Amino acid sequence: MDRSTMDKRLRKAYRCADLKSTPGGLWHAWRRKWATERKHLPLKDVAEAGGWREPQTLIRCYQQSDEAAFTSVMLDAPKLNGRSDLTPNVTPNVPGQKSRRSAINR
């Protein structure tokens, strides 16, 4: 099926659901969600399956950071060559305290 037909179908779906298309274009938000949900998969495979010619475009424009992945990156630090004394202890934020991430994003 060609892109024009798919565009018409998506526009009709938006109208039927009484929704407005998102900023950035008709497909961008959907492609961004699709790419972000597949961050855990091999980049080259995700890029090819999603129709991106260059994996860098996928990373730069479509995949987004999310709280679960961010937390996992921060808390699931591998032990450095089996030496736990070199791996910093990272603990989750205590409810009611501002997170370091929110302070950085100000």
CYANA upper distance limits for C-alpha pairs under 8 A (distance plus 0.5 A):
  1 MET  CA      5 THR  CA      7.27
  1 MET  CA      6 MET  CA      7.68
  2 ASP  CA      6 MET  CA      7.06
  3 ARG  CA      7 ASP  CA      6.48
  4 SER  CA      8 LYS  CA      6.79
  5 THR  CA      9 ARG  CA      6.80
  6 MET  CA     10 LEU  CA      6.64
  7 ASP  CA     11 ARG  CA      6.63
  7 ASP  CA     26 LEU  CA      8.07
  8 LYS  CA     12 LYS  CA      6.63
  9 ARG  CA     13 ALA  CA      6.66
 10 LEU  CA     14 TYR  CA      6.73
 10 LEU  CA     26 LEU  CA      8.40
 11 ARG  CA     15 ARG  CA      6.80
 11 ARG  CA     21 SER  CA      8.45
 11 ARG  CA     26 LEU  CA      8.37
 12 LYS  CA     16 CYS  CA      6.59
 13 ALA  CA     17 ALA  CA      6.60
 14 TYR  CA     18 ASP  CA      6.44
 14 TYR  CA     19 LEU  CA      5.42
 14 TYR  CA     20 LYS  CA      6.87
 14 TYR  CA     21 SER  CA      7.40
 15 ARG  CA     19 LEU  CA      6.58
 15 ARG  CA     20 LYS  CA      8.10
 21 SER  CA     25 GLY  CA      7.70
 21 SER  CA     26 LEU  CA      6.41
 22 THR  CA     26 LEU  CA      7.23
 22 THR  CA     29 ALA  CA      7.24
 24 GLY  CA     28 HIS  CA      6.58
 24 GLY  CA     29 ALA  CA      7.88
 25 GLY  CA     29 ALA  CA      8.09
 27 TRP  CA     31 ARG  CA      6.63
 28 HIS  CA     32 ARG  CA      6.47
 28 HIS  CA     62 TYR  CA      8.45
 29 ALA  CA     33 LYS  CA      6.69
 30 TRP  CA     34 TRP  CA      6.64
 31 ARG  CA     35 ALA  CA      6.53
 31 ARG  CA     50 GLY  CA      8.39
 31 ARG  CA     62 TYR  CA      7.43
 32 ARG  CA     36 THR  CA      6.51
 32 ARG  CA     61 CYS  CA      8.30
 32 ARG  CA     62 TYR  CA      4.94
 32 ARG  CA     63 GLN  CA      6.46
 32 ARG  CA     64 GLN  CA      7.97
 33 LYS  CA     37 GLU  CA      6.62
 33 LYS  CA     62 TYR  CA      8.26
 33 LYS  CA     63 GLN  CA      8.14
 34 TRP  CA     38 ARG  CA      7.13
 35 ALA  CA     39 LYS  CA      7.10
 35 ALA  CA     46 VAL  CA      7.70
 35 ALA  CA     50 GLY  CA      8.14
 35 ALA  CA     58 LEU  CA      7.79
 35 ALA  CA     62 TYR  CA      6.66
 35 ALA  CA     63 GLN  CA      5.89
 36 THR  CA     62 TYR  CA      7.48
 36 THR  CA     63 GLN  CA      4.97
 36 THR  CA     64 GLN  CA      6.16
 36 THR  CA     65 SER  CA      8.22
 38 ARG  CA     46 VAL  CA      7.38
 39 LYS  CA     43 LEU  CA      7.87
 39 LYS  CA     63 GLN  CA      7.57
 41 LEU  CA     45 ASP  CA      7.93
 41 LEU  CA     46 VAL  CA      7.28
 42 PRO  CA     46 VAL  CA      6.84
 43 LEU  CA     47 ALA  CA      6.58
 43 LEU  CA     55 PRO  CA      7.10
 44 LYS  CA     48 GLU  CA      6.68
 44 LYS  CA     55 PRO  CA      6.72
 45 ASP  CA     49 ALA  CA      6.54
 46 VAL  CA     50 GLY  CA      6.46
 47 ALA  CA     51 GLY  CA      6.58
 47 ALA  CA     52 TRP  CA      5.43
 47 ALA  CA     53 ARG  CA      7.52
 47 ALA  CA     54 GLU  CA      7.53
 47 ALA  CA     55 PRO  CA      5.90
 47 ALA  CA     58 LEU  CA      6.92
 48 GLU  CA     52 TRP  CA      6.41
 48 GLU  CA     53 ARG  CA      7.53
 52 TRP  CA     57 THR  CA      7.53
 52 TRP  CA     58 LEU  CA      7.13
 53 ARG  CA     57 THR  CA      8.42
 54 GLU  CA     58 LEU  CA      7.60
 55 PRO  CA     59 ILE  CA      6.98
 56 GLN  CA     60 ARG  CA      6.42
 57 THR  CA     61 CYS  CA      6.16
 57 THR  CA     62 TYR  CA      7.80
 58 LEU  CA     62 TYR  CA      5.60
 58 LEU  CA     63 GLN  CA      6.71
 59 ILE  CA     63 GLN  CA      5.77
 59 ILE  CA     64 GLN  CA      8.50
 65 SER  CA     69 ALA  CA      7.43
 65 SER  CA     70 PHE  CA      7.26
 66 ASP  CA     70 PHE  CA      6.53
 67 GLU  CA     71 THR  CA      6.51
 68 ALA  CA     72 SER  CA      6.62
 69 ALA  CA     73 VAL  CA      6.62
 70 PHE  CA     74 MET  CA      6.82
 71 THR  CA     75 LEU  CA      6.47
 72 SER  CA     76 ASP  CA      5.95
 73 VAL  CA     77 ALA  CA      7.30
 74 MET  CA     90 VAL  CA      7.74
 75 LEU  CA     90 VAL  CA      6.40
 75 LEU  CA     91 THR  CA      7.59
 75 LEU  CA     92 PRO  CA      8.15
 77 ALA  CA     87 THR  CA      7.87
 78 PRO  CA     87 THR  CA      8.06
 79 LYS  CA     83 ARG  CA      6.63
 79 LYS  CA     84 SER  CA      6.08
 79 LYS  CA     86 LEU  CA      8.13
 79 LYS  CA     87 THR  CA      6.22
 80 LEU  CA     84 SER  CA      7.23
 80 LEU  CA     86 LEU  CA      6.86
 80 LEU  CA     87 THR  CA      6.60
 83 ARG  CA     87 THR  CA      7.56
 84 SER  CA     88 PRO  CA      8.34
 93 ASN  CA     97 GLN  CA      7.17
 93 ASN  CA     98 LYS  CA      8.10
 93 ASN  CA     99 SER  CA      6.57
 98 LYS  CA    102 SER  CA      7.28
 98 LYS  CA    103 ALA  CA      7.77
 99 SER  CA    103 ALA  CA      7.10
100 ARG  CA    104 ILE  CA      6.78
101 ARG  CA    105 ASN  CA      6.76
102 SER  CA    106 ARG  CA      7.09
